[in-house]
Amino acid sequence: MKLVAIVSETKESVYALIKALRLGHQVVGLLTLYDDEIAHNLISSPTVENYASYVAECLGIPLFARPQLPISDCVNVQSAE
């Protein structure tokens, strides 16, 4: 099965990625979400996006990095009824 794996800075996300590869899935890309405000404040520190880019580079697959939406921008499914 082709899939895009979600990667954060946690060992659990990398473990899930390794597990998927060992089960024979084809990982065609990585997705990481980052907090836009924190990313601007951590200019000299490694960020989730940097960590995910290293993983993507090692695997030779593309990285899709997107800012995380604030909770206020998310749709409440219950109120949409």
N, C-alpha and C positions, 0 to 999 in steps of 0.2 A: 504494500500500500504506500502511495506517495503521501507525504505529510510535511507540514511546516511545524517545527517545534518551537515552543515558547521557552525562552531562556532568560533567567534572572541571574543575580549574583550568588544564588544559593547552590549548594552542592546537590540538593534534591532535583533541581531542574536539569542539571548535567547528568545525574544518575538516570533520570527518565529518558533523556536523549540517548544515552548509551544503551539502555534497556530496549528502546525502540529499534536501534541499529542491530542489536544482537538478535532480535526477533525477526529480522529480515525486512523491516520497513525501509523505504527509501526516503531519507530526509532531504528535501529539495530546497529548504531554506530555514532560517531562524528568524523568530520574531521576538523583539524585546520592547517593552514599554518603559518609559522613563518619565520622571516628574520634571517638567520643564523648568520650574523655579529652582529646584535643587540642582539641576544640571548647570544652570548659570552660576550658582554659588560655589560649585566644586570644580572650578576651572583647573586647579593644579592637582586635584585628586582623581584617582581612577573612578569611573562611573560604570553603571550597569552596561551602558552602550559600548564602552571600551572593552569590558570583559567579554561581552557577547561577540564583539568584532574579532577578538582573539580566537574564540571557539569556532566561529564561522570560517576564519582564515585557515585554521588547522584542518577543518573538514573540507575546505574548498567549495563552500556553498555560500549563496548570498545571504546578507543580513538585512532584515527589514526593521528599522528602528522608528518608533512612533511615540510622540508624547502621550502620556496617560491623560485621559479626560478627567476633569474634576467631577466629583460626585454630583455636583449641581447640574452638570451637563448631561447626566445619564437619564434615560427615560425610566419612569416608574411604570412597570408593566401593569400593576394592579390599578393604578389610577387611569390608565388608558382605556379601561373597559367601559 
